[in-house]
């Protein structure tokens, strides 16, 4: 790293990607710091820098013996105290005659990483904490490709819950073949299409093809409301409903809800024209599709749609997918 960049980081203080330590003496504590970085977005640990509030970011410096000892601790922590092992990079930088050690920890690809006691640590702002909630642990497994929400069993739903006329129509359109003329049992066909296993539906199969998925999966719905003004009110609303059903039904009804609660504008049409939606339907279809398909299915919460007098808000549960950032989007 360049000296100017390092000084800027030290001046700004600690955050989720940069941590300061005057010294490192305990291999277990060091392992926890490295684990938290690996399980989150990666980051850098600056050793030889004061982390106390009064002198935070002040360079203390390390001796040659300190550097040798800390490098040995890093080797032991990364290979013996972290499962699976990680490979941090180190760099010694001299600033104003004082040496600091920068430990660069990449974002992990084999999450979740854990300490020798099996605890999983993540960054929490500039600090760290144990990951304990089921949803958070699921997302860590998901980010490493070890777990996928779409194949999780759908809370006891089976092939008997399928909307068979709808599924037959889909099969005919998708494969140009009659479902009833297939030689294999329905349960095997569902398994072959990755919609379930051993007669049970997974989340994909249930949300796409079951008759009433909300009976067993009550969180995977859309809660929609239209308000007369520019903010949410508790006293009055124009329209409010819980939109349930198969994913295709939810999609159509959600787009319909928004269209029915937004204006038709004349544009360049004649006075007797029916008008056009103030927001083109194709835009709404794209937004609703993204909200339904790309939501975090590990979070038990509905998609929310709010229509105000000056805007539409569509809130999809979760955060940006693991490898996507605002910078990537831009």
N, C-alpha and C positions, 0 to 999 in steps of 0.2 A: 504494500500500500504506500501511496505517496504521503509524505509528512503533512502536507496541507490538509489532505483528506482525514488523516488521523486526528489532527488538532481540531478539526471541525466536529468530528464525532465526540471527542472528549469535552468540547465546549457545550455541545447540545445536551449531553447527559445520557443516562441509560434509557433504553427502550426495549421493545421485543426482540430486536436484532443485534443489540450491542450491550454487553455486560462488563462491568469493571471489577477487578480484584487487586488488592494490594499484594497479596501473596496467596499461594495455594499449598496447603499442607496435608489435607485429608483427601484420600483417593475416593472415598464414598461420596463426599460432597461434590468433588469435581465431576464424578460420573453423573450425578443428578443434573448438574448444569448442562453437560453435554447431551444428556438424554432429552431434556426439555427443548433444546435447540433442534435436535434431530426430529422430534415428534411434531414440531411446529413448522417454521419456515426456514430453519437454519439461522446462523448468526455468528458473531465473533465475540470471544472472551478476551478482554485486554487485561493482562496480568502485569502488575507493577504500576497500577494506577489506583489512586485512592477512591474508594467507593462510599466513604462517609459523607454525610450531607454537607458538613461544613467545608470540606475540601474536595468534593466530588469532581473527578476528572483530573485532579492534579497528579502529575507524573512523579512517582516515588522512585522507580528504577529497580533493577534486579542485578545481583552480582553474577559472576560466572558460575559459582556454586549453585546459586538459586536456579539459574537456567537449566543446569544439568539435572538437578533434583526434580524440577517441575516437568521437564520433558520425560523423565522416567515415570512420574505419576500419570502423565497423559497416556503413555504407552500401556501402563497397567490398567488404567480406568477404561480405555477404549476397547481393550481386548479381553479383559477378565471381569470387569464389573458392569458391563453393558451387554445385553442380549437383545438382538444379535449384535455382533461387534461392529464398530464404526471406524472410519478412517479420517480423523480430523487432520488438517494441515497446520503447521506452525510457521511463524515468521518472527524473527528478532529485528526490531527497529530501534535505532538510536536517535534520540531527540534531545538536544541540549546536553549531550554527554551522558544521558541516562538511557538505559536499555529497557525496553518493554517487550513482552512476549505476546504475540497475537495468535490466538487459537481459532482457526476458521473451521466451523462445523457446518457441513452442507446439509441441506434439507434431506431427510431420510427417505429412502425408497423402499425400505422393508419395515415400515411402521406396523405395530407400535413397538418402540424400543422400551426396555424396562431395566431396572437395576437388579442387583443380585438377589434382592428379596421379592422380586416380581412386581414392584410398584412401577406404574407408568406415569411419567411426568411430562407436563406441557408448559409452555410459556403462558403467563397471565400478565399482560403488560410487560413491565420491566422485571417482574418477579416470576415465580414458577409455582405450580401447584400439582397435586396428584389428580390424574384423570380418573373419576369414579363413576360417572353416570353411564348408563348403558348406551345411550345415543352417541355420546362422545367416543366411547371405545369402538362402537360400530363404525363411526366415520374414520377412525384411525386405521382399522382393518380394511375399510373400503378404499382408502387412499393408496394402499399397497397392493390392491387388486386381489386381496384375500377374501373379500366379502362384497356381495352385490345385493343391493336392496331388492332388485326386481325378482330374485329367485327365492326370497324368504317366504316360508309357508304363510298362507293367508288366513291365519287364525281359525283353523278348522274347516275351511270351505273346501268342498269336494266337487267332483264332476257333476254331481246331482244339482249343484247350484248354478250350472251353466244355463244361459238363455239359449236353448238349442236352436230355435228358428234364426236367431241373430248369428249364432256360430255357423250354422249351415250356410247362410247367405255369404258370410265372410269367406268360408272355405271355398265355396263355388267361385266367388269373384277372384280370390287370391290365386287359386291353383287351377281354376277352370276344370274342376272335377267335382263330382257329387260326393258329399260326405257319406251318404247312406250306402254308397257302393264300395267304400273302402273295406279291405279285407282284414285290417287289424282292429282290435278292440279300441273303443273310445279312450280308455285310460292310457293305452300305449301311444295313441295319436297325440294326446295332450302332452305326454312326456317327450315325444319326438319334437314337438313344436316349442319345447322349453316353457310350457305354460303350467307345469306342475309335475308331480312325481307320485307314483303309487296311488293314483286316484285322488290325491289332494292337489288343490290349486295353489300356485304361488301368487305373489302379489300382482305380477303381470297378468296372469290368467284371470284372477278375480276382478281386477279393475277393468279389464278390457271386455270380458265376456260373461260375467255372472249377472244374474237377474237383479239382485239388490246388494251390491257390495257394501253399502253403508251399514247394513245390518250387523256385519262382523268387523267392518273397517270404518268406524264412524268418523275418523279424523280426515279421511281422504275425500273431502267434499269441498264445495265452495260456499263461503258465507258472503252474501252480497247485500249491499245497502246503498240507497241513493238518498242524499240529503239536499235540502233546499238551498243551503248556503255554501260557504267555502270551508266549513269545518264540521267535524263530527259533533252531533248534538244528541243529548239523551232525552230531550223532550219530544222531538218530532222527526219524522223521516218521510220521504216520498214513497219509497218502496223498500222492502226488506224480505229476503228469503234465504233459506238453506237449499242449495242446489245439489241434488244427489242423483245416483244412478250410475250406469256405466260411464267410462271416460268419454265416450263419444256423446252421450246424452248431456253430461256436464258441460262439455265444450259448447255444444249448440245452445243450451239454455243460458250459459254465461254470456256468450256473445249477444244472444237475444235480450238478456236483461240490460246490458249496457246500451244497446241500440234503442230499447224502449224508454230509456231514461236519459237520452241525450237528444239534442235538437236535430231537426231536418232543416237544411239551409238551401236557399234558392240558387245561389251561385250565379251562373250565366244562363240558367233555364228561364223559361217563360213563367208568367204569373200563375198559370194553371198547372204547372208541373208539381209532382209530389215532393220534390226536394231530394237532396242527398244528405246522408249522415254527415254531421260536422267533422267527425273523424271517420275516414274511409273504413269500410267493413273489413277489408283485407288487412289493415293495420291492427284492428282489434283481434282478428283471428290469429295473427302471428303472436301477439302479446299473450293471449289466453293460452295458446298452444305451449309457448315457452313456460308459462307459469305452471301448467299442469304436468308437462313432461319432465321439465328440468328442476322441479322442486326437490328438496331433500326428503326422501321417503323414509329416512330414519327418524325424522321428527314427527311426533304425533300432534299435528296441528293442521287446520284447514288452510286452503288458499283463501285470501280475503280480497274482495273487490269493493271499492268505495267510489261512488259517482258523486262528484260535487258540481256546483254551478260553474266552476272554472277549470276543472281538471278531472281525470280519472286516475285512481291509484289501484294498482294490482300488486298485491303482496304475496310473494311465494315463500314458503317456509325454508329456512336454511340460509346458507351463505354461498359465495361463489364457489364453484367446483374446485377441487384441490389444486389443479394446475393453471387456474385462470385468475388473473388479477385485473384490476381496473386499467392498469397500463396496457395489458394485452388487448383488452377490449378497444381502447382508444386507438 
